[in-house]
Amino acid sequence: MAHADREIQRWHCRSLDDGEAAATIREWHGSWAAETGASWAVTTLDGGRVLGRVAFREVDLADGFAEVGYWVLPAARGRGVATDAVTTLSTWALGTVGLHRLEIQHSVQNTTSCHVAAACGFVVEGTSRASGHHADGWHDMHVHGRLRGDRFAGRSPA
């Protein structure tokens, strides 16, 4: 269970007991149907093992905007899984879907997430003070943005 992992809990503030997991899945289905959010499992190439999750936490198709979220299971960390997933999703969203802007927000204390955002071509645009509530209190949040016309020289996902 991914949300039993302390690092995922630290940055996503959920432990996902059975009731919360069921409610989250209903919420994901509802946001998919309403076209206000989407969530995908990140798996091994053969689809046999889940490595993480990549998502649009928020989507506004009329404004061409989405906020990207992600996490990776402990066994898959440090192998570029998040970078590949976010790069793939971003390329698709800005190209095929035609969104104008993608955004990533993360706690300023989450340096790993900052590295992933930068590796995926997201530019740090600023800091929102005390705007993310975590288990240990309110965190300042980095805001990263990537626009459809931005040049991205990162590596292509495997």
Chimera marker file (.cmm) of the C-alpha trace (Angstrom):
<marker_set name="trace">
<marker id="1" x="0.000" y="0.000" z="0.000" r="1" g="1" b="0" radius="0.5"/>
<marker id="2" x="1.695" y="3.139" z="-1.235" r="1" g="1" b="0" radius="0.5"/>
<marker id="3" x="0.281" y="5.491" z="1.358" r="1" g="1" b="0" radius="0.5"/>
<marker id="4" x="1.732" y="3.357" z="4.155" r="1" g="1" b="0" radius="0.5"/>
<marker id="5" x="5.155" y="4.649" z="3.046" r="1" g="1" b="0" radius="0.5"/>
<marker id="6" x="6.380" y="7.416" z="5.371" r="1" g="1" b="0" radius="0.5"/>
<marker id="7" x="7.747" y="9.607" z="2.553" r="1" g="1" b="0" radius="0.5"/>
<marker id="8" x="4.468" y="9.465" z="0.640" r="1" g="1" b="0" radius="0.5"/>
<marker id="9" x="2.562" y="10.248" z="3.851" r="1" g="1" b="0" radius="0.5"/>
<marker id="10" x="4.956" y="13.095" z="4.623" r="1" g="1" b="0" radius="0.5"/>
<marker id="11" x="4.281" y="14.908" z="1.350" r="1" g="1" b="0" radius="0.5"/>
<marker id="12" x="0.712" y="13.795" z="0.631" r="1" g="1" b="0" radius="0.5"/>
<marker id="13" x="-0.751" y="13.831" z="4.153" r="1" g="1" b="0" radius="0.5"/>
<marker id="14" x="-2.739" y="10.649" z="3.795" r="1" g="1" b="0" radius="0.5"/>
<marker id="15" x="-2.447" y="7.186" z="5.247" r="1" g="1" b="0" radius="0.5"/>
<marker id="16" x="-5.406" y="5.910" z="3.207" r="1" g="1" b="0" radius="0.5"/>
<marker id="17" x="-7.200" y="3.473" z="5.441" r="1" g="1" b="0" radius="0.5"/>
<marker id="18" x="-9.876" y="1.416" z="3.664" r="1" g="1" b="0" radius="0.5"/>
<marker id="19" x="-12.562" y="4.102" z="3.989" r="1" g="1" b="0" radius="0.5"/>
<marker id="20" x="-10.302" y="6.912" z="2.797" r="1" g="1" b="0" radius="0.5"/>
<marker id="21" x="-9.028" y="4.756" z="-0.098" r="1" g="1" b="0" radius="0.5"/>
<marker id="22" x="-12.579" y="4.026" z="-1.259" r="1" g="1" b="0" radius="0.5"/>
<marker id="23" x="-13.492" y="7.715" z="-1.036" r="1" g="1" b="0" radius="0.5"/>
<marker id="24" x="-10.345" y="8.684" z="-2.966" r="1" g="1" b="0" radius="0.5"/>
<marker id="25" x="-11.149" y="6.224" z="-5.757" r="1" g="1" b="0" radius="0.5"/>
<marker id="26" x="-14.709" y="7.611" z="-5.980" r="1" g="1" b="0" radius="0.5"/>
<marker id="27" x="-13.237" y="11.123" z="-6.105" r="1" g="1" b="0" radius="0.5"/>
<marker id="28" x="-10.845" y="10.092" z="-8.917" r="1" g="1" b="0" radius="0.5"/>
<marker id="29" x="-13.732" y="8.582" z="-10.906" r="1" g="1" b="0" radius="0.5"/>
<marker id="30" x="-15.779" y="11.732" z="-10.410" r="1" g="1" b="0" radius="0.5"/>
<marker id="31" x="-12.978" y="14.074" z="-11.461" r="1" g="1" b="0" radius="0.5"/>
<marker id="32" x="-12.249" y="11.908" z="-14.529" r="1" g="1" b="0" radius="0.5"/>
<marker id="33" x="-15.933" y="11.995" z="-15.543" r="1" g="1" b="0" radius="0.5"/>
<marker id="34" x="-16.091" y="15.765" z="-14.966" r="1" g="1" b="0" radius="0.5"/>
<marker id="35" x="-12.766" y="16.266" z="-16.796" r="1" g="1" b="0" radius="0.5"/>
<marker id="36" x="-11.355" y="18.120" z="-13.779" r="1" g="1" b="0" radius="0.5"/>
<marker id="37" x="-8.655" y="15.585" z="-12.849" r="1" g="1" b="0" radius="0.5"/>
<marker id="38" x="-6.998" y="12.373" z="-13.978" r="1" g="1" b="0" radius="0.5"/>
<marker id="39" x="-4.766" y="9.745" z="-12.429" r="1" g="1" b="0" radius="0.5"/>
<marker id="40" x="-2.595" y="7.033" z="-13.938" r="1" g="1" b="0" radius="0.5"/>
<marker id="41" x="-0.573" y="4.181" z="-12.459" r="1" g="1" b="0" radius="0.5"/>
<marker id="42" x="3.093" y="4.232" z="-13.416" r="1" g="1" b="0" radius="0.5"/>
<marker id="43" x="4.116" y="0.654" z="-14.110" r="1" g="1" b="0" radius="0.5"/>
<marker id="44" x="6.994" y="-1.412" z="-15.388" r="1" g="1" b="0" radius="0.5"/>
<marker id="45" x="7.108" y="-1.532" z="-19.205" r="1" g="1" b="0" radius="0.5"/>
<marker id="46" x="5.261" y="-4.864" z="-19.236" r="1" g="1" b="0" radius="0.5"/>
<marker id="47" x="2.594" y="-3.434" z="-16.902" r="1" g="1" b="0" radius="0.5"/>
<marker id="48" x="3.323" y="-6.128" z="-14.354" r="1" g="1" b="0" radius="0.5"/>
<marker id="49" x="4.321" y="-3.991" z="-11.386" r="1" g="1" b="0" radius="0.5"/>
<marker id="50" x="3.143" y="-0.615" z="-10.124" r="1" g="1" b="0" radius="0.5"/>
<marker id="51" x="6.008" y="1.822" z="-9.530" r="1" g="1" b="0" radius="0.5"/>
<marker id="52" x="4.090" y="4.983" z="-8.728" r="1" g="1" b="0" radius="0.5"/>
<marker id="53" x="1.383" y="7.403" z="-9.777" r="1" g="1" b="0" radius="0.5"/>
<marker id="54" x="1.212" y="10.469" z="-12.003" r="1" g="1" b="0" radius="0.5"/>
<marker id="55" x="-1.839" y="12.702" z="-12.083" r="1" g="1" b="0" radius="0.5"/>
<marker id="56" x="-3.519" y="15.904" z="-12.989" r="1" g="1" b="0" radius="0.5"/>
<marker id="57" x="-4.592" y="17.000" z="-9.530" r="1" g="1" b="0" radius="0.5"/>
<marker id="58" x="-6.586" y="19.769" z="-11.115" r="1" g="1" b="0" radius="0.5"/>
<marker id="59" x="-7.540" y="20.380" z="-14.752" r="1" g="1" b="0" radius="0.5"/>
<marker id="60" x="-9.230" y="23.363" z="-16.358" r="1" g="1" b="0" radius="0.5"/>
<marker id="61" x="-9.639" y="22.534" z="-20.040" r="1" g="1" b="0" radius="0.5"/>
<marker id="62" x="-11.223" y="25.897" z="-20.858" r="1" g="1" b="0" radius="0.5"/>
<marker id="63" x="-8.172" y="27.731" z="-19.503" r="1" g="1" b="0" radius="0.5"/>
<marker id="64" x="-5.697" y="25.126" z="-20.792" r="1" g="1" b="0" radius="0.5"/>
<marker id="65" x="-4.285" y="24.468" z="-17.314" r="1" g="1" b="0" radius="0.5"/>
<marker id="66" x="-3.428" y="21.412" z="-15.216" r="1" g="1" b="0" radius="0.5"/>
<marker id="67" x="-1.559" y="20.834" z="-11.968" r="1" g="1" b="0" radius="0.5"/>
<marker id="68" x="0.678" y="17.755" z="-12.066" r="1" g="1" b="0" radius="0.5"/>
<marker id="69" x="1.176" y="15.476" z="-9.070" r="1" g="1" b="0" radius="0.5"/>
<marker id="70" x="3.230" y="12.302" z="-8.636" r="1" g="1" b="0" radius="0.5"/>
<marker id="71" x="4.735" y="9.832" z="-6.218" r="1" g="1" b="0" radius="0.5"/>
<marker id="72" x="6.995" y="6.794" z="-6.537" r="1" g="1" b="0" radius="0.5"/>
<marker id="73" x="7.138" y="3.657" z="-4.407" r="1" g="1" b="0" radius="0.5"/>
<marker id="74" x="10.324" y="3.137" z="-2.357" r="1" g="1" b="0" radius="0.5"/>
<marker id="75" x="11.689" y="0.274" z="-4.488" r="1" g="1" b="0" radius="0.5"/>
<marker id="76" x="11.526" y="2.429" z="-7.645" r="1" g="1" b="0" radius="0.5"/>
<marker id="77" x="13.051" y="5.633" z="-6.262" r="1" g="1" b="0" radius="0.5"/>
<marker id="78" x="16.271" y="7.035" z="-7.662" r="1" g="1" b="0" radius="0.5"/>
<marker id="79" x="15.790" y="5.393" z="-11.088" r="1" g="1" b="0" radius="0.5"/>
<marker id="80" x="14.181" y="8.277" z="-12.991" r="1" g="1" b="0" radius="0.5"/>
<marker id="81" x="10.656" y="6.864" z="-12.704" r="1" g="1" b="0" radius="0.5"/>
<marker id="82" x="9.042" y="10.148" z="-11.628" r="1" g="1" b="0" radius="0.5"/>
<marker id="83" x="11.031" y="12.119" z="-14.199" r="1" g="1" b="0" radius="0.5"/>
<marker id="84" x="9.993" y="9.758" z="-17.002" r="1" g="1" b="0" radius="0.5"/>
<marker id="85" x="6.337" y="9.761" z="-15.932" r="1" g="1" b="0" radius="0.5"/>
<marker id="86" x="6.089" y="13.541" z="-15.548" r="1" g="1" b="0" radius="0.5"/>
<marker id="87" x="7.962" y="14.147" z="-18.813" r="1" g="1" b="0" radius="0.5"/>
<marker id="88" x="5.676" y="11.743" z="-20.692" r="1" g="1" b="0" radius="0.5"/>
<marker id="89" x="2.519" y="13.259" z="-19.210" r="1" g="1" b="0" radius="0.5"/>
<marker id="90" x="3.725" y="16.819" z="-19.805" r="1" g="1" b="0" radius="0.5"/>
<marker id="91" x="4.723" y="16.193" z="-23.415" r="1" g="1" b="0" radius="0.5"/>
<marker id="92" x="1.337" y="14.610" z="-24.125" r="1" g="1" b="0" radius="0.5"/>
<marker id="93" x="-0.637" y="17.312" z="-22.301" r="1" g="1" b="0" radius="0.5"/>
<marker id="94" x="1.137" y="20.269" z="-23.898" r="1" g="1" b="0" radius="0.5"/>
<marker id="95" x="1.308" y="18.649" z="-27.342" r="1" g="1" b="0" radius="0.5"/>
<marker id="96" x="-1.528" y="16.252" z="-28.100" r="1" g="1" b="0" radius="0.5"/>
<marker id="97" x="-4.067" y="17.632" z="-25.639" r="1" g="1" b="0" radius="0.5"/>
<marker id="98" x="-3.034" y="21.224" z="-26.347" r="1" g="1" b="0" radius="0.5"/>
<marker id="99" x="-2.936" y="22.545" z="-22.801" r="1" g="1" b="0" radius="0.5"/>
<marker id="100" x="-1.231" y="25.915" z="-22.406" r="1" g="1" b="0" radius="0.5"/>
<marker id="101" x="0.215" y="25.640" z="-18.879" r="1" g="1" b="0" radius="0.5"/>
<marker id="102" x="1.204" y="22.916" z="-16.441" r="1" g="1" b="0" radius="0.5"/>
<marker id="103" x="2.122" y="23.559" z="-12.851" r="1" g="1" b="0" radius="0.5"/>
<marker id="104" x="3.813" y="21.573" z="-10.093" r="1" g="1" b="0" radius="0.5"/>
<marker id="105" x="3.603" y="22.639" z="-6.461" r="1" g="1" b="0" radius="0.5"/>
<marker id="106" x="5.611" y="21.010" z="-3.687" r="1" g="1" b="0" radius="0.5"/>
<marker id="107" x="6.845" y="21.802" z="-0.208" r="1" g="1" b="0" radius="0.5"/>
<marker id="108" x="10.091" y="23.768" z="-0.256" r="1" g="1" b="0" radius="0.5"/>
<marker id="109" x="11.387" y="21.024" z="2.071" r="1" g="1" b="0" radius="0.5"/>
<marker id="110" x="10.823" y="18.367" z="-0.618" r="1" g="1" b="0" radius="0.5"/>
<marker id="111" x="14.088" y="18.765" z="-2.499" r="1" g="1" b="0" radius="0.5"/>
<marker id="112" x="13.596" y="15.521" z="-4.439" r="1" g="1" b="0" radius="0.5"/>
<marker id="113" x="10.369" y="16.836" z="-5.945" r="1" g="1" b="0" radius="0.5"/>
<marker id="114" x="12.139" y="20.083" z="-6.810" r="1" g="1" b="0" radius="0.5"/>
<marker id="115" x="14.776" y="18.108" z="-8.741" r="1" g="1" b="0" radius="0.5"/>
<marker id="116" x="12.097" y="16.127" z="-10.601" r="1" g="1" b="0" radius="0.5"/>
<marker id="117" x="10.234" y="19.301" z="-11.613" r="1" g="1" b="0" radius="0.5"/>
<marker id="118" x="13.430" y="20.938" z="-12.888" r="1" g="1" b="0" radius="0.5"/>
<marker id="119" x="14.498" y="17.787" z="-14.777" r="1" g="1" b="0" radius="0.5"/>
<marker id="120" x="11.108" y="17.812" z="-16.528" r="1" g="1" b="0" radius="0.5"/>
<marker id="121" x="11.481" y="21.389" z="-17.765" r="1" g="1" b="0" radius="0.5"/>
<marker id="122" x="9.385" y="23.106" z="-15.103" r="1" g="1" b="0" radius="0.5"/>
<marker id="123" x="10.774" y="26.508" z="-14.117" r="1" g="1" b="0" radius="0.5"/>
<marker id="124" x="10.631" y="27.673" z="-10.492" r="1" g="1" b="0" radius="0.5"/>
<marker id="125" x="8.335" y="30.697" z="-10.573" r="1" g="1" b="0" radius="0.5"/>
<marker id="126" x="8.107" y="31.517" z="-6.909" r="1" g="1" b="0" radius="0.5"/>
<marker id="127" x="7.111" y="30.474" z="-3.429" r="1" g="1" b="0" radius="0.5"/>
<marker id="128" x="3.624" y="30.509" z="-1.985" r="1" g="1" b="0" radius="0.5"/>
<marker id="129" x="3.964" y="31.152" z="1.716" r="1" g="1" b="0" radius="0.5"/>
<marker id="130" x="2.334" y="28.656" z="4.108" r="1" g="1" b="0" radius="0.5"/>
<marker id="131" x="-0.008" y="27.367" z="1.388" r="1" g="1" b="0" radius="0.5"/>
<marker id="132" x="0.423" y="23.605" z="1.784" r="1" g="1" b="0" radius="0.5"/>
<marker id="133" x="-0.921" y="21.859" z="4.867" r="1" g="1" b="0" radius="0.5"/>
<marker id="134" x="1.134" y="18.832" z="5.875" r="1" g="1" b="0" radius="0.5"/>
<marker id="135" x="1.056" y="16.547" z="8.901" r="1" g="1" b="0" radius="0.5"/>
<marker id="136" x="3.653" y="18.729" z="10.645" r="1" g="1" b="0" radius="0.5"/>
<marker id="137" x="1.943" y="22.029" z="9.824" r="1" g="1" b="0" radius="0.5"/>
<marker id="138" x="1.852" y="24.605" z="7.049" r="1" g="1" b="0" radius="0.5"/>
<marker id="139" x="4.648" y="24.571" z="4.484" r="1" g="1" b="0" radius="0.5"/>
<marker id="140" x="5.807" y="27.162" z="2.020" r="1" g="1" b="0" radius="0.5"/>
<marker id="141" x="5.330" y="25.724" z="-1.463" r="1" g="1" b="0" radius="0.5"/>
<marker id="142" x="7.472" y="26.089" z="-4.564" r="1" g="1" b="0" radius="0.5"/>
<marker id="143" x="5.508" y="26.772" z="-7.728" r="1" g="1" b="0" radius="0.5"/>
<marker id="144" x="7.009" y="25.451" z="-10.976" r="1" g="1" b="0" radius="0.5"/>
<marker id="145" x="5.490" y="26.117" z="-14.395" r="1" g="1" b="0" radius="0.5"/>
<marker id="146" x="5.911" y="24.756" z="-17.892" r="1" g="1" b="0" radius="0.5"/>
<marker id="147" x="4.256" y="26.343" z="-20.923" r="1" g="1" b="0" radius="0.5"/>
<marker id="148" x="3.384" y="24.855" z="-24.286" r="1" g="1" b="0" radius="0.5"/>
<marker id="149" x="6.043" y="26.909" z="-26.086" r="1" g="1" b="0" radius="0.5"/>
<marker id="150" x="8.857" y="26.272" z="-23.608" r="1" g="1" b="0" radius="0.5"/>
<marker id="151" x="11.976" y="24.633" z="-24.955" r="1" g="1" b="0" radius="0.5"/>
<marker id="152" x="12.727" y="21.398" z="-23.170" r="1" g="1" b="0" radius="0.5"/>
<marker id="153" x="16.062" y="19.691" z="-23.668" r="1" g="1" b="0" radius="0.5"/>
<marker id="154" x="15.584" y="16.880" z="-21.171" r="1" g="1" b="0" radius="0.5"/>
<marker id="155" x="16.015" y="13.233" z="-21.935" r="1" g="1" b="0" radius="0.5"/>
<marker id="156" x="13.206" y="11.293" z="-23.537" r="1" g="1" b="0" radius="0.5"/>
<marker id="157" x="11.536" y="8.698" z="-21.307" r="1" g="1" b="0" radius="0.5"/>
<marker id="158" x="12.515" y="5.069" z="-21.869" r="1" g="1" b="0" radius="0.5"/>
<link id1="1" id2="2" r="1" g="1" b="0" radius="0.2"/>
<link id1="2" id2="3" r="1" g="1" b="0" radius="0.2"/>
<link id1="3" id2="4" r="1" g="1" b="0" radius="0.2"/>
<link id1="4" id2="5" r="1" g="1" b="0" radius="0.2"/>
<link id1="5" id2="6" r="1" g="1" b="0" radius="0.2"/>
<link id1="6" id2="7" r="1" g="1" b="0" radius="0.2"/>
<link id1="7" id2="8" r="1" g="1" b="0" radius="0.2"/>
<link id1="8" id2="9" r="1" g="1" b="0" radius="0.2"/>
<link id1="9" id2="10" r="1" g="1" b="0" radius="0.2"/>
<link id1="10" id2="11" r="1" g="1" b="0" radius="0.2"/>
<link id1="11" id2="12" r="1" g="1" b="0" radius="0.2"/>
<link id1="12" id2="13" r="1" g="1" b="0" radius="0.2"/>
<link id1="13" id2="14" r="1" g="1" b="0" radius="0.2"/>
<link id1="14" id2="15" r="1" g="1" b="0" radius="0.2"/>
<link id1="15" id2="16" r="1" g="1" b="0" radius="0.2"/>
<link id1="16" id2="17" r="1" g="1" b="0" radius="0.2"/>
<link id1="17" id2="18" r="1" g="1" b="0" radius="0.2"/>
<link id1="18" id2="19" r="1" g="1" b="0" radius="0.2"/>
<link id1="19" id2="20" r="1" g="1" b="0" radius="0.2"/>
<link id1="20" id2="21" r="1" g="1" b="0" radius="0.2"/>
<link id1="21" id2="22" r="1" g="1" b="0" radius="0.2"/>
<link id1="22" id2="23" r="1" g="1" b="0" radius="0.2"/>
<link id1="23" id2="24" r="1" g="1" b="0" radius="0.2"/>
<link id1="24" id2="25" r="1" g="1" b="0" radius="0.2"/>
<link id1="25" id2="26" r="1" g="1" b="0" radius="0.2"/>
<link id1="26" id2="27" r="1" g="1" b="0" radius="0.2"/>
<link id1="27" id2="28" r="1" g="1" b="0" radius="0.2"/>
<link id1="28" id2="29" r="1" g="1" b="0" radius="0.2"/>
<link id1="29" id2="30" r="1" g="1" b="0" radius="0.2"/>
<link id1="30" id2="31" r="1" g="1" b="0" radius="0.2"/>
<link id1="31" id2="32" r="1" g="1" b="0" radius="0.2"/>
<link id1="32" id2="33" r="1" g="1" b="0" radius="0.2"/>
<link id1="33" id2="34" r="1" g="1" b="0" radius="0.2"/>
<link id1="34" id2="35" r="1" g="1" b="0" radius="0.2"/>
<link id1="35" id2="36" r="1" g="1" b="0" radius="0.2"/>
<link id1="36" id2="37" r="1" g="1" b="0" radius="0.2"/>
<link id1="37" id2="38" r="1" g="1" b="0" radius="0.2"/>
<link id1="38" id2="39" r="1" g="1" b="0" radius="0.2"/>
<link id1="39" id2="40" r="1" g="1" b="0" radius="0.2"/>
<link id1="40" id2="41" r="1" g="1" b="0" radius="0.2"/>
<link id1="41" id2="42" r="1" g="1" b="0" radius="0.2"/>
<link id1="42" id2="43" r="1" g="1" b="0" radius="0.2"/>
<link id1="43" id2="44" r="1" g="1" b="0" radius="0.2"/>
<link id1="44" id2="45" r="1" g="1" b="0" radius="0.2"/>
<link id1="45" id2="46" r="1" g="1" b="0" radius="0.2"/>
<link id1="46" id2="47" r="1" g="1" b="0" radius="0.2"/>
<link id1="47" id2="48" r="1" g="1" b="0" radius="0.2"/>
<link id1="48" id2="49" r="1" g="1" b="0" radius="0.2"/>
<link id1="49" id2="50" r="1" g="1" b="0" radius="0.2"/>
<link id1="50" id2="51" r="1" g="1" b="0" radius="0.2"/>
<link id1="51" id2="52" r="1" g="1" b="0" radius="0.2"/>
<link id1="52" id2="53" r="1" g="1" b="0" radius="0.2"/>
<link id1="53" id2="54" r="1" g="1" b="0" radius="0.2"/>
<link id1="54" id2="55" r="1" g="1" b="0" radius="0.2"/>
<link id1="55" id2="56" r="1" g="1" b="0" radius="0.2"/>
<link id1="56" id2="57" r="1" g="1" b="0" radius="0.2"/>
<link id1="57" id2="58" r="1" g="1" b="0" radius="0.2"/>
<link id1="58" id2="59" r="1" g="1" b="0" radius="0.2"/>
<link id1="59" id2="60" r="1" g="1" b="0" radius="0.2"/>
<link id1="60" id2="61" r="1" g="1" b="0" radius="0.2"/>
<link id1="61" id2="62" r="1" g="1" b="0" radius="0.2"/>
<link id1="62" id2="63" r="1" g="1" b="0" radius="0.2"/>
<link id1="63" id2="64" r="1" g="1" b="0" radius="0.2"/>
<link id1="64" id2="65" r="1" g="1" b="0" radius="0.2"/>
<link id1="65" id2="66" r="1" g="1" b="0" radius="0.2"/>
<link id1="66" id2="67" r="1" g="1" b="0" radius="0.2"/>
<link id1="67" id2="68" r="1" g="1" b="0" radius="0.2"/>
<link id1="68" id2="69" r="1" g="1" b="0" radius="0.2"/>
<link id1="69" id2="70" r="1" g="1" b="0" radius="0.2"/>
<link id1="70" id2="71" r="1" g="1" b="0" radius="0.2"/>
<link id1="71" id2="72" r="1" g="1" b="0" radius="0.2"/>
<link id1="72" id2="73" r="1" g="1" b="0" radius="0.2"/>
<link id1="73" id2="74" r="1" g="1" b="0" radius="0.2"/>
<link id1="74" id2="75" r="1" g="1" b="0" radius="0.2"/>
<link id1="75" id2="76" r="1" g="1" b="0" radius="0.2"/>
<link id1="76" id2="77" r="1" g="1" b="0" radius="0.2"/>
<link id1="77" id2="78" r="1" g="1" b="0" radius="0.2"/>
<link id1="78" id2="79" r="1" g="1" b="0" radius="0.2"/>
<link id1="79" id2="80" r="1" g="1" b="0" radius="0.2"/>
<link id1="80" id2="81" r="1" g="1" b="0" radius="0.2"/>
<link id1="81" id2="82" r="1" g="1" b="0" radius="0.2"/>
<link id1="82" id2="83" r="1" g="1" b="0" radius="0.2"/>
<link id1="83" id2="84" r="1" g="1" b="0" radius="0.2"/>
<link id1="84" id2="85" r="1" g="1" b="0" radius="0.2"/>
<link id1="85" id2="86" r="1" g="1" b="0" radius="0.2"/>
<link id1="86" id2="87" r="1" g="1" b="0" radius="0.2"/>
<link id1="87" id2="88" r="1" g="1" b="0" radius="0.2"/>
<link id1="88" id2="89" r="1" g="1" b="0" radius="0.2"/>
<link id1="89" id2="90" r="1" g="1" b="0" radius="0.2"/>
<link id1="90" id2="91" r="1" g="1" b="0" radius="0.2"/>
<link id1="91" id2="92" r="1" g="1" b="0" radius="0.2"/>
<link id1="92" id2="93" r="1" g="1" b="0" radius="0.2"/>
<link id1="93" id2="94" r="1" g="1" b="0" radius="0.2"/>
<link id1="94" id2="95" r="1" g="1" b="0" radius="0.2"/>
<link id1="95" id2="96" r="1" g="1" b="0" radius="0.2"/>
<link id1="96" id2="97" r="1" g="1" b="0" radius="0.2"/>
<link id1="97" id2="98" r="1" g="1" b="0" radius="0.2"/>
<link id1="98" id2="99" r="1" g="1" b="0" radius="0.2"/>
<link id1="99" id2="100" r="1" g="1" b="0" radius="0.2"/>
<link id1="100" id2="101" r="1" g="1" b="0" radius="0.2"/>
<link id1="101" id2="102" r="1" g="1" b="0" radius="0.2"/>
<link id1="102" id2="103" r="1" g="1" b="0" radius="0.2"/>
<link id1="103" id2="104" r="1" g="1" b="0" radius="0.2"/>
<link id1="104" id2="105" r="1" g="1" b="0" radius="0.2"/>
<link id1="105" id2="106" r="1" g="1" b="0" radius="0.2"/>
<link id1="106" id2="107" r="1" g="1" b="0" radius="0.2"/>
<link id1="107" id2="108" r="1" g="1" b="0" radius="0.2"/>
<link id1="108" id2="109" r="1" g="1" b="0" radius="0.2"/>
<link id1="109" id2="110" r="1" g="1" b="0" radius="0.2"/>
<link id1="110" id2="111" r="1" g="1" b="0" radius="0.2"/>
<link id1="111" id2="112" r="1" g="1" b="0" radius="0.2"/>
<link id1="112" id2="113" r="1" g="1" b="0" radius="0.2"/>
<link id1="113" id2="114" r="1" g="1" b="0" radius="0.2"/>
<link id1="114" id2="115" r="1" g="1" b="0" radius="0.2"/>
<link id1="115" id2="116" r="1" g="1" b="0" radius="0.2"/>
<link id1="116" id2="117" r="1" g="1" b="0" radius="0.2"/>
<link id1="117" id2="118" r="1" g="1" b="0" radius="0.2"/>
<link id1="118" id2="119" r="1" g="1" b="0" radius="0.2"/>
<link id1="119" id2="120" r="1" g="1" b="0" radius="0.2"/>
<link id1="120" id2="121" r="1" g="1" b="0" radius="0.2"/>
<link id1="121" id2="122" r="1" g="1" b="0" radius="0.2"/>
<link id1="122" id2="123" r="1" g="1" b="0" radius="0.2"/>
<link id1="123" id2="124" r="1" g="1" b="0" radius="0.2"/>
<link id1="124" id2="125" r="1" g="1" b="0" radius="0.2"/>
<link id1="125" id2="126" r="1" g="1" b="0" radius="0.2"/>
<link id1="126" id2="127" r="1" g="1" b="0" radius="0.2"/>
<link id1="127" id2="128" r="1" g="1" b="0" radius="0.2"/>
<link id1="128" id2="129" r="1" g="1" b="0" radius="0.2"/>
<link id1="129" id2="130" r="1" g="1" b="0" radius="0.2"/>
<link id1="130" id2="131" r="1" g="1" b="0" radius="0.2"/>
<link id1="131" id2="132" r="1" g="1" b="0" radius="0.2"/>
<link id1="132" id2="133" r="1" g="1" b="0" radius="0.2"/>
<link id1="133" id2="134" r="1" g="1" b="0" radius="0.2"/>
<link id1="134" id2="135" r="1" g="1" b="0" radius="0.2"/>
<link id1="135" id2="136" r="1" g="1" b="0" radius="0.2"/>
<link id1="136" id2="137" r="1" g="1" b="0" radius="0.2"/>
<link id1="137" id2="138" r="1" g="1" b="0" radius="0.2"/>
<link id1="138" id2="139" r="1" g="1" b="0" radius="0.2"/>
<link id1="139" id2="140" r="1" g="1" b="0" radius="0.2"/>
<link id1="140" id2="141" r="1" g="1" b="0" radius="0.2"/>
<link id1="141" id2="142" r="1" g="1" b="0" radius="0.2"/>
<link id1="142" id2="143" r="1" g="1" b="0" radius="0.2"/>
<link id1="143" id2="144" r="1" g="1" b="0" radius="0.2"/>
<link id1="144" id2="145" r="1" g="1" b="0" radius="0.2"/>
<link id1="145" id2="146" r="1" g="1" b="0" radius="0.2"/>
<link id1="146" id2="147" r="1" g="1" b="0" radius="0.2"/>
<link id1="147" id2="148" r="1" g="1" b="0" radius="0.2"/>
<link id1="148" id2="149" r="1" g="1" b="0" radius="0.2"/>
<link id1="149" id2="150" r="1" g="1" b="0" radius="0.2"/>
<link id1="150" id2="151" r="1" g="1" b="0" radius="0.2"/>
<link id1="151" id2="152" r="1" g="1" b="0" radius="0.2"/>
<link id1="152" id2="153" r="1" g="1" b="0" radius="0.2"/>
<link id1="153" id2="154" r="1" g="1" b="0" radius="0.2"/>
<link id1="154" id2="155" r="1" g="1" b="0" radius="0.2"/>
<link id1="155" id2="156" r="1" g="1" b="0" radius="0.2"/>
<link id1="156" id2="157" r="1" g="1" b="0" radius="0.2"/>
<link id1="157" id2="158" r="1" g="1" b="0" radius="0.2"/>
</marker_set>
